[in-house]
């Protein structure tokens, strides 16, 4: 069964491997890594891809910003203030 966006935050916080429809999280050479489709979005080496692609990818990027406290210069996507 695929992981839903609703269940992802808890899995990400606990660094659990999972596969969703468009998001996959797994352990690799750089520790815990999160992919949106085949594009690396985050890994434990400090890498974070905050490029704008789509609303689906923005959802996972915003989740990662919040969960891993990546707000040092990374803008939340789709949010206006």
N, C-alpha and C positions, 0 to 999 in steps of 0.2 A: 504494500500500500504506500502511496506517495504521501509525503509530509505536506501539510497545508501551511499557508502563511500564518494562520492563527496559532499553530503549534511551534513555529520556528523560533520565536524569541526564547522560550524555555530551553530548547535544544542548543541554541547558540550560546546562551549564558553558561550552560553546563558543558559546552564544547563536545557535543555528541555528534557523531557522524550521521548524516541523513541524506535522503534524495527526495526532492520535491519535483513538481512539474518543470520548473525552470531554475531551481536552485539546488546545488549539491554542496555539502560540507563534508570534508574528510581530512585525515592527517596525511601530510606529505613531508618532503624534505625541509620545508620551512614551517613545520608545525601545523597548526589548525588552519585550513584553507577553505574559503568559500567561493564558489563559482556561480555565476549567473549564465545559464547555458554553458558555453565552453570558455567564457571569459573570466579570468581570475579577478575577483573583486577585493578580497582581503586575505592576508596571511599573517602569521605571527612574526614575520621578519620586520613588520612595520609597514608593509605594502598595503595601500588602500587606493582603489580605483574609484574616483568620484566623478568620472566623466559622465555626461548626460547621454543616455541612450534611449530609454523608453520609460513609461510609467511603471512597468513591471520591475525593471531594474532599479528605478528610483525607490521603490518600496523596500527592497532588500538593502540598498545603500543607506537609507534612513534608519532602518532597523540596526544595521551595523554601527552607524554613528552613535546611536543611543546606547546600545548594549556595551560596546567596547570603548565608549567615551572618546570617539574620534573627532570631536568638535574643535580641534585645534586648527582652525582655518578651513575646515570642510563644511561646505554649506549643505543644509538639508535640501533635498530636491522637492519641488512642487509645493514649497512652503513660502508664503510671503509674509513679511513683517514690515 
